[in-house]
């Protein structure tokens, strides 16, 4: 989304900021599991760093495994 839908990405980042201090929650709220703002999350994949994919998207979720 960040690379291919920049307008939508900006909306998501804005939403992430907006929920940071919502009422009724202990501490701050984040969309990402690492509990950091989306604009600070490293969304790189192992393939981005040169890691080869073992399966080469062989199944693509169609085999039911």
CHARMM-style PDB file with segment names, atoms N, HN, CA, C and O in Angstrom:
ATOM      1  N   UNK     1       0.824  -1.181   0.000  1.00  0.00      PROA
ATOM      2  CA  UNK     1       0.000   0.000   0.000  1.00  0.00      PROA
ATOM      3  C   UNK     1       0.874   1.253   0.000  1.00  0.00      PROA
ATOM      4  O   UNK     1       0.603   2.211  -0.724  1.00  0.00      PROA
ATOM      5  N   UNK     2       1.915   1.233   0.813  1.00  0.00      PROA
ATOM      6  HN  UNK     2       2.135   0.455   1.402  1.00  0.00      PROA
ATOM      7  CA  UNK     2       2.788   2.399   0.907  1.00  0.00      PROA
ATOM      8  C   UNK     2       3.394   2.755  -0.442  1.00  0.00      PROA
ATOM      9  O   UNK     2       3.496   3.931  -0.791  1.00  0.00      PROA
ATOM     10  N   UNK     3       3.794   1.744  -1.198  1.00  0.00      PROA
ATOM     11  HN  UNK     3       3.710   0.789  -0.915  1.00  0.00      PROA
ATOM     12  CA  UNK     3       4.442   1.967  -2.490  1.00  0.00      PROA
ATOM     13  C   UNK     3       3.449   2.191  -3.628  1.00  0.00      PROA
ATOM     14  O   UNK     3       3.730   2.961  -4.547  1.00  0.00      PROA
ATOM     15  N   UNK     4       2.309   1.537  -3.580  1.00  0.00      PROA
ATOM     16  HN  UNK     4       2.081   0.912  -2.834  1.00  0.00      PROA
ATOM     17  CA  UNK     4       1.409   1.534  -4.732  1.00  0.00      PROA
ATOM     18  C   UNK     4       0.147   2.374  -4.568  1.00  0.00      PROA
ATOM     19  O   UNK     4      -0.514   2.689  -5.557  1.00  0.00      PROA
ATOM     20  N   UNK     5      -0.193   2.735  -3.355  1.00  0.00      PROA
ATOM     21  HN  UNK     5       0.344   2.479  -2.551  1.00  0.00      PROA
ATOM     22  CA  UNK     5      -1.390   3.541  -3.082  1.00  0.00      PROA
ATOM     23  C   UNK     5      -1.022   4.648  -2.086  1.00  0.00      PROA
ATOM     24  O   UNK     5      -1.486   4.623  -0.946  1.00  0.00      PROA
ATOM     25  N   UNK     6      -0.195   5.618  -2.498  1.00  0.00      PROA
ATOM     26  HN  UNK     6       0.182   5.638  -3.424  1.00  0.00      PROA
ATOM     27  CA  UNK     6       0.308   6.623  -1.545  1.00  0.00      PROA
ATOM     28  C   UNK     6      -0.782   7.449  -0.865  1.00  0.00      PROA
ATOM     29  O   UNK     6      -0.638   7.794   0.308  1.00  0.00      PROA
ATOM     30  N   UNK     7      -1.864   7.775  -1.565  1.00  0.00      PROA
ATOM     31  HN  UNK     7      -1.981   7.496  -2.517  1.00  0.00      PROA
ATOM     32  CA  UNK     7      -2.937   8.546  -0.937  1.00  0.00      PROA
ATOM     33  C   UNK     7      -3.590   7.742   0.184  1.00  0.00      PROA
ATOM     34  O   UNK     7      -3.860   8.279   1.259  1.00  0.00      PROA
ATOM     35  N   UNK     8      -3.842   6.471  -0.060  1.00  0.00      PROA
ATOM     36  HN  UNK     8      -3.623   6.035  -0.933  1.00  0.00      PROA
ATOM     37  CA  UNK     8      -4.434   5.617   0.967  1.00  0.00      PROA
ATOM     38  C   UNK     8      -3.462   5.417   2.123  1.00  0.00      PROA
ATOM     39  O   UNK     8      -3.876   5.373   3.281  1.00  0.00      PROA
ATOM     40  N   UNK     9      -2.178   5.297   1.816  1.00  0.00      PROA
ATOM     41  HN  UNK     9      -1.842   5.334   0.875  1.00  0.00      PROA
ATOM     42  CA  UNK     9      -1.159   5.137   2.864  1.00  0.00      PROA
ATOM     43  C   UNK     9      -1.179   6.362   3.781  1.00  0.00      PROA
ATOM     44  O   UNK     9      -1.126   6.220   5.003  1.00  0.00      PROA
ATOM     45  N   UNK    10      -1.254   7.556   3.205  1.00  0.00      PROA
ATOM     46  HN  UNK    10      -1.297   7.672   2.213  1.00  0.00      PROA
ATOM     47  CA  UNK    10      -1.307   8.774   4.019  1.00  0.00      PROA
ATOM     48  C   UNK    10      -2.546   8.766   4.915  1.00  0.00      PROA
ATOM     49  O   UNK    10      -2.484   9.201   6.065  1.00  0.00      PROA
ATOM     50  N   UNK    11      -3.660   8.274   4.396  1.00  0.00      PROA
ATOM     51  HN  UNK    11      -3.710   7.920   3.462  1.00  0.00      PROA
ATOM     52  CA  UNK    11      -4.878   8.178   5.214  1.00  0.00      PROA
ATOM     53  C   UNK    11      -4.678   7.225   6.388  1.00  0.00      PROA
ATOM     54  O   UNK    11      -5.110   7.513   7.504  1.00  0.00      PROA
ATOM     55  N   UNK    12      -4.033   6.105   6.142  1.00  0.00      PROA
ATOM     56  HN  UNK    12      -3.683   5.871   5.235  1.00  0.00      PROA
ATOM     57  CA  UNK    12      -3.801   5.120   7.207  1.00  0.00      PROA
ATOM     58  C   UNK    12      -2.853   5.683   8.260  1.00  0.00      PROA
ATOM     59  O   UNK    12      -3.072   5.496   9.457  1.00  0.00      PROA
ATOM     60  N   UNK    13      -1.807   6.370   7.821  1.00  0.00      PROA
ATOM     61  HN  UNK    13      -1.629   6.522   6.849  1.00  0.00      PROA
ATOM     62  CA  UNK    13      -0.864   6.981   8.762  1.00  0.00      PROA
ATOM     63  C   UNK    13      -1.583   8.035   9.598  1.00  0.00      PROA
ATOM     64  O   UNK    13      -1.358   8.126  10.805  1.00  0.00      PROA
ATOM     65  N   UNK    14      -2.437   8.824   8.975  1.00  0.00      PROA
ATOM     66  HN  UNK    14      -2.619   8.751   7.995  1.00  0.00      PROA
ATOM     67  CA  UNK    14      -3.206   9.830   9.699  1.00  0.00      PROA
ATOM     68  C   UNK    14      -4.134   9.172  10.723  1.00  0.00      PROA
ATOM     69  O   UNK    14      -4.256   9.654  11.849  1.00  0.00      PROA
ATOM     70  N   UNK    15      -4.783   8.080  10.339  1.00  0.00      PROA
ATOM     71  HN  UNK    15      -4.684   7.688   9.425  1.00  0.00      PROA
ATOM     72  CA  UNK    15      -5.650   7.349  11.264  1.00  0.00      PROA
ATOM     73  C   UNK    15      -4.835   6.804  12.432  1.00  0.00      PROA
ATOM     74  O   UNK    15      -5.266   6.880  13.582  1.00  0.00      PROA
ATOM     75  N   UNK    16      -3.659   6.253  12.138  1.00  0.00      PROA
ATOM     76  HN  UNK    16      -3.309   6.191  11.203  1.00  0.00      PROA
ATOM     77  CA  UNK    16      -2.787   5.721  13.187  1.00  0.00      PROA
ATOM     78  C   UNK    16      -2.442   6.821  14.192  1.00  0.00      PROA
ATOM     79  O   UNK    16      -2.436   6.574  15.398  1.00  0.00      PROA
ATOM     80  N   UNK    17      -2.160   8.011  13.715  1.00  0.00      PROA
ATOM     81  HN  UNK    17      -2.166   8.212  12.735  1.00  0.00      PROA
ATOM     82  CA  UNK    17      -1.867   9.137  14.615  1.00  0.00      PROA
ATOM     83  C   UNK    17      -3.102   9.521  15.437  1.00  0.00      PROA
ATOM     84  O   UNK    17      -2.997   9.820  16.627  1.00  0.00      PROA
ATOM     85  N   UNK    18      -4.268   9.508  14.792  1.00  0.00      PROA
ATOM     86  HN  UNK    18      -4.354   9.266  13.826  1.00  0.00      PROA
ATOM     87  CA  UNK    18      -5.508   9.947  15.439  1.00  0.00      PROA
ATOM     88  C   UNK    18      -5.913   9.041  16.607  1.00  0.00      PROA
ATOM     89  O   UNK    18      -6.510   9.517  17.572  1.00  0.00      PROA
ATOM     90  N   UNK    19      -5.603   7.768  16.535  1.00  0.00      PROA
ATOM     91  HN  UNK    19      -5.117   7.381  15.751  1.00  0.00      PROA
ATOM     92  CA  UNK    19      -6.011   6.834  17.596  1.00  0.00      PROA
ATOM     93  C   UNK    19      -4.987   6.732  18.717  1.00  0.00      PROA
ATOM     94  O   UNK    19      -5.210   6.017  19.695  1.00  0.00      PROA
ATOM     95  N   UNK    20      -3.875   7.432  18.590  1.00  0.00      PROA
ATOM     96  HN  UNK    20      -3.693   8.012  17.796  1.00  0.00      PROA
ATOM     97  CA  UNK    20      -2.773   7.280  19.542  1.00  0.00      PROA
ATOM     98  C   UNK    20      -3.221   7.414  20.995  1.00  0.00      PROA
ATOM     99  O   UNK    20      -2.834   6.595  21.829  1.00  0.00      PROA
ATOM    100  N   UNK    21      -4.007   8.402  21.311  1.00  0.00      PROA
ATOM    101  HN  UNK    21      -4.321   9.067  20.633  1.00  0.00      PROA
ATOM    102  CA  UNK    21      -4.399   8.660  22.699  1.00  0.00      PROA
ATOM    103  C   UNK    21      -5.912   8.615  22.864  1.00  0.00      PROA
ATOM    104  O   UNK    21      -6.511   9.519  23.448  1.00  0.00      PROA
ATOM    105  N   UNK    22      -6.524   7.553  22.343  1.00  0.00      PROA
ATOM    106  HN  UNK    22      -6.038   6.820  21.869  1.00  0.00      PROA
ATOM    107  CA  UNK    22      -7.977   7.453  22.469  1.00  0.00      PROA
ATOM    108  C   UNK    22      -8.353   7.104  23.910  1.00  0.00      PROA
ATOM    109  O   UNK    22      -7.601   6.432  24.616  1.00  0.00      PROA
ATOM    110  N   UNK    23      -9.500   7.561  24.320  1.00  0.00      PROA
ATOM    111  HN  UNK    23     -10.111   8.107  23.747  1.00  0.00      PROA
ATOM    112  CA  UNK    23      -9.944   7.373  25.690  1.00  0.00      PROA
ATOM    113  C   UNK    23     -10.243   5.922  26.027  1.00  0.00      PROA
ATOM    114  O   UNK    23     -10.595   5.123  25.160  1.00  0.00      PROA
ATOM    115  N   UNK    24     -10.096   5.603  27.295  1.00  0.00      PROA
ATOM    116  HN  UNK    24      -9.810   6.252  28.000  1.00  0.00      PROA
ATOM    117  CA  UNK    24     -10.439   4.277  27.775  1.00  0.00      PROA
ATOM    118  C   UNK    24      -9.357   3.230  27.599  1.00  0.00      PROA
ATOM    119  O   UNK    24      -9.559   2.070  27.959  1.00  0.00      PROA
ATOM    120  N   UNK    25      -8.217   3.614  27.055  1.00  0.00      PROA
ATOM    121  HN  UNK    25      -8.053   4.556  26.762  1.00  0.00      PROA
ATOM    122  CA  UNK    25      -7.136   2.654  26.835  1.00  0.00      PROA
ATOM    123  C   UNK    25      -5.965   2.996  27.758  1.00  0.00      PROA
ATOM    124  O   UNK    25      -5.694   4.168  28.020  1.00  0.00      PROA
ATOM    125  N   UNK    26      -5.280   1.969  28.243  1.00  0.00      PROA
ATOM    126  HN  UNK    26      -5.501   1.017  28.029  1.00  0.00      PROA
ATOM    127  CA  UNK    26      -4.074   2.205  29.023  1.00  0.00      PROA
ATOM    128  C   UNK    26      -2.911   2.376  28.063  1.00  0.00      PROA
ATOM    129  O   UNK    26      -2.606   1.461  27.298  1.00  0.00      PROA
ATOM    130  N   UNK    27      -2.274   3.499  28.087  1.00  0.00      PROA
ATOM    131  HN  UNK    27      -2.521   4.242  28.708  1.00  0.00      PROA
ATOM    132  CA  UNK    27      -1.152   3.752  27.203  1.00  0.00      PROA
ATOM    133  C   UNK    27      -1.619   4.181  25.823  1.00  0.00      PROA
ATOM    134  O   UNK    27      -2.802   4.426  25.589  1.00  0.00      PROA
ATOM    135  N   UNK    28      -0.659   4.262  24.925  1.00  0.00      PROA
ATOM    136  HN  UNK    28       0.302   4.063  25.116  1.00  0.00      PROA
ATOM    137  CA  UNK    28      -0.953   4.689  23.564  1.00  0.00      PROA
ATOM    138  C   UNK    28      -1.396   3.513  22.705  1.00  0.00      PROA
ATOM    139  O   UNK    28      -1.076   2.358  22.984  1.00  0.00      PROA
ATOM    140  N   UNK    29      -2.143   3.839  21.650  1.00  0.00      PROA
ATOM    141  HN  UNK    29      -2.403   4.778  21.424  1.00  0.00      PROA
ATOM    142  CA  UNK    29      -2.692   2.835  20.740  1.00  0.00      PROA
ATOM    143  C   UNK    29      -1.995   2.970  19.393  1.00  0.00      PROA
ATOM    144  O   UNK    29      -1.820   4.079  18.889  1.00  0.00      PROA
ATOM    145  N   UNK    30      -1.596   1.834  18.806  1.00  0.00      PROA
ATOM    146  HN  UNK    30      -1.739   0.932  19.215  1.00  0.00      PROA
ATOM    147  CA  UNK    30      -0.924   1.795  17.511  1.00  0.00      PROA
ATOM    148  C   UNK    30      -1.573   0.725  16.648  1.00  0.00      PROA
ATOM    149  O   UNK    30      -2.086  -0.265  17.171  1.00  0.00      PROA
ATOM    150  N   UNK    31      -1.557   0.910  15.340  1.00  0.00      PROA
ATOM    151  HN  UNK    31      -1.140   1.714  14.916  1.00  0.00      PROA
ATOM    152  CA  UNK    31      -2.062  -0.116  14.436  1.00  0.00      PROA
ATOM    153  C   UNK    31      -1.079  -1.270  14.291  1.00  0.00      PROA
ATOM    154  O   UNK    31      -1.496  -2.420  14.152  1.00  0.00      PROA
ATOM    155  N   UNK    32       0.213  -0.983  14.321  1.00  0.00      PROA
ATOM    156  HN  UNK    32       0.552  -0.049  14.434  1.00  0.00      PROA
ATOM    157  CA  UNK    32       1.226  -2.015  14.104  1.00  0.00      PROA
ATOM    158  C   UNK    32       1.525  -2.760  15.403  1.00  0.00      PROA
ATOM    159  O   UNK    32       1.560  -2.157  16.476  1.00  0.00      PROA
ATOM    160  N   UNK    33       1.735  -4.044  15.306  1.00  0.00      PROA
ATOM    161  HN  UNK    33       1.707  -4.534  14.435  1.00  0.00      PROA
ATOM    162  CA  UNK    33       1.989  -4.883  16.484  1.00  0.00      PROA
ATOM    163  C   UNK    33       3.246  -4.482  17.240  1.00  0.00      PROA
ATOM    164  O   UNK    33       3.361  -4.773  18.431  1.00  0.00      PROA
ATOM    165  N   UNK    34       4.196  -3.820  16.577  1.00  0.00      PROA
ATOM    166  HN  UNK    34       4.103  -3.584  15.610  1.00  0.00      PROA
ATOM    167  CA  UNK    34       5.427  -3.390  17.241  1.00  0.00      PROA
ATOM    168  C   UNK    34       5.205  -2.172  18.131  1.00  0.00      PROA
ATOM    169  O   UNK    34       6.133  -1.717  18.800  1.00  0.00      PROA
ATOM    170  N   UNK    35       3.974  -1.637  18.145  1.00  0.00      PROA
ATOM    171  HN  UNK    35       3.221  -2.007  17.602  1.00  0.00      PROA
ATOM    172  CA  UNK    35       3.619  -0.474  18.949  1.00  0.00      PROA
ATOM    173  C   UNK    35       4.494   0.728  18.654  1.00  0.00      PROA
ATOM    174  O   UNK    35       4.981   1.407  19.558  1.00  0.00      PROA
ATOM    175  N   UNK    36       4.683   0.974  17.364  1.00  0.00      PROA
ATOM    176  HN  UNK    36       4.288   0.422  16.630  1.00  0.00      PROA
ATOM    177  CA  UNK    36       5.369   2.173  16.900  1.00  0.00      PROA
ATOM    178  C   UNK    36       4.534   2.786  15.785  1.00  0.00      PROA
ATOM    179  O   UNK    36       3.751   2.088  15.139  1.00  0.00      PROA
ATOM    180  N   UNK    37       4.696   4.100  15.554  1.00  0.00      PROA
ATOM    181  HN  UNK    37       5.332   4.666  16.079  1.00  0.00      PROA
ATOM    182  CA  UNK    37       3.930   4.746  14.490  1.00  0.00      PROA
ATOM    183  C   UNK    37       4.200   4.102  13.133  1.00  0.00      PROA
ATOM    184  O   UNK    37       5.325   3.689  12.849  1.00  0.00      PROA
ATOM    185  N   UNK    38       3.176   4.018  12.305  1.00  0.00      PROA
ATOM    186  HN  UNK    38       2.263   4.354  12.535  1.00  0.00      PROA
ATOM    187  CA  UNK    38       3.317   3.373  10.993  1.00  0.00      PROA
ATOM    188  C   UNK    38       4.418   3.992  10.154  1.00  0.00      PROA
ATOM    189  O   UNK    38       5.124   3.282   9.439  1.00  0.00      PROA
ATOM    190  N   UNK    39       4.575   5.321  10.230  1.00  0.00      PROA
ATOM    191  HN  UNK    39       4.001   5.899  10.811  1.00  0.00      PROA
ATOM    192  CA  UNK    39       5.599   5.948   9.400  1.00  0.00      PROA
ATOM    193  C   UNK    39       7.013   5.574   9.836  1.00  0.00      PROA
ATOM    194  O   UNK    39       7.970   5.850   9.112  1.00  0.00      PROA
ATOM    195  N   UNK    40       7.164   4.946  11.014  1.00  0.00      PROA
ATOM    196  HN  UNK    40       6.386   4.721  11.602  1.00  0.00      PROA
ATOM    197  CA  UNK    40       8.476   4.508  11.493  1.00  0.00      PROA
ATOM    198  C   UNK    40       8.717   3.013  11.300  1.00  0.00      PROA
ATOM    199  O   UNK    40       9.830   2.540  11.530  1.00  0.00      PROA
ATOM    200  N   UNK    41       7.710   2.270  10.887  1.00  0.00      PROA
ATOM    201  HN  UNK    41       6.807   2.655  10.700  1.00  0.00      PROA
ATOM    202  CA  UNK    41       7.821   0.817  10.734  1.00  0.00      PROA
ATOM    203  C   UNK    41       8.647   0.478   9.493  1.00  0.00      PROA
ATOM    204  O   UNK    41       8.427   1.044   8.422  1.00  0.00      PROA
ATOM    205  N   UNK    42       9.595  -0.444   9.638  1.00  0.00      PROA
ATOM    206  HN  UNK    42       9.774  -0.904  10.508  1.00  0.00      PROA
ATOM    207  CA  UNK    42      10.356  -0.942   8.496  1.00  0.00      PROA
ATOM    208  C   UNK    42       9.531  -2.053   7.856  1.00  0.00      PROA
ATOM    209  O   UNK    42       9.410  -3.149   8.405  1.00  0.00      PROA
ATOM    210  N   UNK    43       8.971  -1.759   6.700  1.00  0.00      PROA
ATOM    211  HN  UNK    43       9.069  -0.869   6.254  1.00  0.00      PROA
ATOM    212  CA  UNK    43       8.112  -2.718   6.015  1.00  0.00      PROA
ATOM    213  C   UNK    43       8.868  -3.561   4.992  1.00  0.00      PROA
ATOM    214  O   UNK    43       8.256  -4.205   4.140  1.00  0.00      PROA
ATOM    215  N   UNK    44      10.187  -3.558   5.076  1.00  0.00      PROA
ATOM    216  HN  UNK    44      10.684  -3.035   5.769  1.00  0.00      PROA
ATOM    217  CA  UNK    44      10.999  -4.354   4.157  1.00  0.00      PROA
ATOM    218  C   UNK    44      10.774  -5.835   4.407  1.00  0.00      PROA
ATOM    219  O   UNK    44      10.507  -6.261   5.531  1.00  0.00      PROA
ATOM    220  N   UNK    45      10.886  -6.604   3.346  1.00  0.00      PROA
ATOM    221  HN  UNK    45      11.103  -6.258   2.433  1.00  0.00      PROA
ATOM    222  CA  UNK    45      10.776  -8.055   3.454  1.00  0.00      PROA
ATOM    223  C   UNK    45      12.166  -8.659   3.311  1.00  0.00      PROA
ATOM    224  O   UNK    45      13.079  -7.975   2.848  1.00  0.00      PROA
ATOM    225  N   UNK    46      12.354  -9.906   3.690  1.00  0.00      PROA
ATOM    226  HN  UNK    46      11.612 -10.461   4.066  1.00  0.00      PROA
ATOM    227  CA  UNK    46      13.662 -10.536   3.481  1.00  0.00      PROA
ATOM    228  C   UNK    46      14.095 -10.496   2.016  1.00  0.00      PROA
ATOM    229  O   UNK    46      15.284 -10.381   1.719  1.00  0.00      PROA
ATOM    230  N   UNK    47      13.130 -10.592   1.105  1.00  0.00      PROA
ATOM    231  HN  UNK    47      12.164 -10.686   1.346  1.00  0.00      PROA
ATOM    232  CA  UNK    47      13.450 -10.533  -0.323  1.00  0.00      PROA
ATOM    233  C   UNK    47      14.035  -9.173  -0.711  1.00  0.00      PROA
ATOM    234  O   UNK    47      14.868  -9.084  -1.613  1.00  0.00      PROA
ATOM    235  N   UNK    48      13.593  -8.112  -0.022  1.00  0.00      PROA
ATOM    236  HN  UNK    48      12.917  -8.184   0.711  1.00  0.00      PROA
ATOM    237  CA  UNK    48      14.132  -6.778  -0.281  1.00  0.00      PROA
ATOM    238  C   UNK    48      15.621  -6.709   0.035  1.00  0.00      PROA
ATOM    239  O   UNK    48      16.340  -5.885  -0.530  1.00  0.00      PROA
ATOM    240  N   UNK    49      16.081  -7.563   0.928  1.00  0.00      PROA
ATOM    241  HN  UNK    49      15.497  -8.232   1.387  1.00  0.00      PROA
ATOM    242  CA  UNK    49      17.485  -7.586   1.325  1.00  0.00      PROA
ATOM    243  C   UNK    49      18.276  -8.673   0.606  1.00  0.00      PROA
ATOM    244  O   UNK    49      19.418  -8.955   0.970  1.00  0.00      PROA
ATOM    245  N   UNK    50      17.674  -9.282  -0.412  1.00  0.00      PROA
ATOM    246  HN  UNK    50      16.746  -9.053  -0.708  1.00  0.00      PROA
ATOM    247  CA  UNK    50      18.374 -10.266  -1.213  1.00  0.00      PROA
ATOM    248  C   UNK    50      18.132 -11.719  -0.827  1.00  0.00      PROA
ATOM    249  O   UNK    50      18.722 -12.621  -1.424  1.00  0.00      PROA
ATOM    250  N   UNK    51      17.275 -11.961   0.159  1.00  0.00      PROA
ATOM    251  HN  UNK    51      16.796 -11.229   0.644  1.00  0.00      PROA
ATOM    252  CA  UNK    51      16.966 -13.340   0.554  1.00  0.00      PROA
ATOM    253  C   UNK    51      16.151 -14.010  -0.542  1.00  0.00      PROA
ATOM    254  O   UNK    51      15.149 -13.463  -1.003  1.00  0.00      PROA
ATOM    255  N   UNK    52      16.575 -15.174  -0.949  1.00  0.00      PROA
ATOM    256  HN  UNK    52      17.389 -15.619  -0.574  1.00  0.00      PROA
ATOM    257  CA  UNK    52      15.826 -15.898  -1.970  1.00  0.00      PROA
ATOM    258  C   UNK    52      14.616 -16.573  -1.337  1.00  0.00      PROA
ATOM    259  O   UNK    52      14.675 -17.005  -0.186  1.00  0.00      PROA
ATOM    260  N   UNK    53      13.535 -16.663  -2.074  1.00  0.00      PROA
ATOM    261  HN  UNK    53      13.487 -16.312  -3.009  1.00  0.00      PROA
ATOM    262  CA  UNK    53      12.340 -17.330  -1.607  1.00  0.00      PROA
ATOM    263  C   UNK    53      12.446 -18.820  -1.928  1.00  0.00      PROA
ATOM    264  O   UNK    53      12.707 -19.202  -3.068  1.00  0.00      PROA
ATOM    265  N   UNK    54      12.243 -19.648  -0.916  1.00  0.00      PROA
ATOM    266  HN  UNK    54      12.031 -19.338   0.011  1.00  0.00      PROA
ATOM    267  CA  UNK    54      12.374 -21.093  -1.099  1.00  0.00      PROA
ATOM    268  C   UNK    54      11.305 -21.635  -2.044  1.00  0.00      PROA
ATOM    269  O   UNK    54      11.590 -22.489  -2.884  1.00  0.00      PROA
ATOM    270  N   UNK    55      10.087 -21.146  -1.907  1.00  0.00      PROA
ATOM    271  HN  UNK    55       9.856 -20.452  -1.225  1.00  0.00      PROA
ATOM    272  CA  UNK    55       8.983 -21.695  -2.692  1.00  0.00      PROA
ATOM    273  C   UNK    55       8.693 -20.919  -3.962  1.00  0.00      PROA
ATOM    274  O   UNK    55       7.956 -21.422  -4.810  1.00  0.00      PROA
ATOM    275  N   UNK    56       9.226 -19.734  -4.137  1.00  0.00      PROA
ATOM    276  HN  UNK    56       9.824 -19.325  -3.448  1.00  0.00      PROA
ATOM    277  CA  UNK    56       8.981 -18.931  -5.333  1.00  0.00      PROA
ATOM    278  C   UNK    56       7.497 -18.762  -5.612  1.00  0.00      PROA
ATOM    279  O   UNK    56       7.067 -18.806  -6.764  1.00  0.00      PROA
ATOM    280  N   UNK    57       6.704 -18.568  -4.545  1.00  0.00      PROA
ATOM    281  HN  UNK    57       7.053 -18.533  -3.609  1.00  0.00      PROA
ATOM    282  CA  UNK    57       5.247 -18.411  -4.677  1.00  0.00      PROA
ATOM    283  C   UNK    57       4.598 -19.584  -5.416  1.00  0.00      PROA
ATOM    284  O   UNK    57       3.636 -19.401  -6.162  1.00  0.00      PROA
ATOM    285  N   UNK    58       5.125 -20.767  -5.206  1.00  0.00      PROA
ATOM    286  HN  UNK    58       5.907 -20.916  -4.601  1.00  0.00      PROA
ATOM    287  CA  UNK    58       4.654 -21.960  -5.899  1.00  0.00      PROA
ATOM    288  C   UNK    58       3.165 -22.227  -5.641  1.00  0.00      PROA
ATOM    289  O   UNK    58       2.401 -22.469  -6.575  1.00  0.00      PROA
ATOM    290  N   UNK    59       2.768 -22.182  -4.388  1.00  0.00      PROA
ATOM    291  HN  UNK    59       3.388 -21.985  -3.628  1.00  0.00      PROA
ATOM    292  CA  UNK    59       1.385 -22.547  -4.061  1.00  0.00      PROA
ATOM    293  C   UNK    59       0.447 -21.351  -4.178  1.00  0.00      PROA
ATOM    294  O   UNK    59      -0.663 -21.502  -4.688  1.00  0.00      PROA
ATOM    295  N   UNK    60       0.845 -20.200  -3.734  1.00  0.00      PROA
ATOM    296  HN  UNK    60       1.747 -20.078  -3.319  1.00  0.00      PROA
ATOM    297  CA  UNK    60       0.037 -18.985  -3.737  1.00  0.00      PROA
ATOM    298  C   UNK    60      -1.302 -19.182  -3.046  1.00  0.00      PROA
ATOM    299  O   UNK    60      -2.284 -18.526  -3.396  1.00  0.00      PROA
ATOM    300  N   UNK    61      -1.351 -20.080  -2.066  1.00  0.00      PROA
ATOM    301  HN  UNK    61      -0.554 -20.612  -1.782  1.00  0.00      PROA
ATOM    302  CA  UNK    61      -2.548 -20.258  -1.263  1.00  0.00      PROA
ATOM    303  C   UNK    61      -3.658 -21.033  -1.942  1.00  0.00      PROA
ATOM    304  O   UNK    61      -4.749 -21.136  -1.382  1.00  0.00      PROA
ATOM    305  N   UNK    62      -3.432 -21.576  -3.107  1.00  0.00      PROA
ATOM    306  HN  UNK    62      -2.546 -21.493  -3.562  1.00  0.00      PROA
ATOM    307  CA  UNK    62      -4.495 -22.258  -3.837  1.00  0.00      PROA
ATOM    308  C   UNK    62      -4.575 -23.744  -3.522  1.00  0.00      PROA
ATOM    309  O   UNK    62      -5.562 -24.393  -3.868  1.00  0.00      PROA
ATOM    310  N   UNK    63      -3.561 -24.291  -2.876  1.00  0.00      PROA
ATOM    311  HN  UNK    63      -2.759 -23.763  -2.595  1.00  0.00      PROA
ATOM    312  CA  UNK    63      -3.544 -25.736  -2.648  1.00  0.00      PROA
ATOM    313  C   UNK    63      -4.229 -26.132  -1.344  1.00  0.00      PROA
ATOM    314  O   UNK    63      -4.433 -27.318  -1.085  1.00  0.00      PROA
ATOM    315  N   UNK    64      -4.585 -25.145  -0.522  1.00  0.00      PROA
ATOM    316  HN  UNK    64      -4.419 -24.181  -0.732  1.00  0.00      PROA
ATOM    317  CA  UNK    64      -5.286 -25.451   0.720  1.00  0.00      PROA
ATOM    318  C   UNK    64      -4.370 -25.739   1.879  1.00  0.00      PROA
ATOM    319  O   UNK    64      -4.847 -26.108   2.952  1.00  0.00      PROA
ATOM    320  N   UNK    65      -3.078 -25.587   1.709  1.00  0.00      PROA
ATOM    321  HN  UNK    65      -2.690 -25.288   0.837  1.00  0.00      PROA
ATOM    322  CA  UNK    65      -2.134 -25.822   2.830  1.00  0.00      PROA
ATOM    323  C   UNK    65      -1.968 -24.563   3.613  1.00  0.00      PROA
ATOM    324  OT1 UNK    65      -1.223 -24.539   4.592  1.00  0.00      PROA
TER     325      UNK     65
END
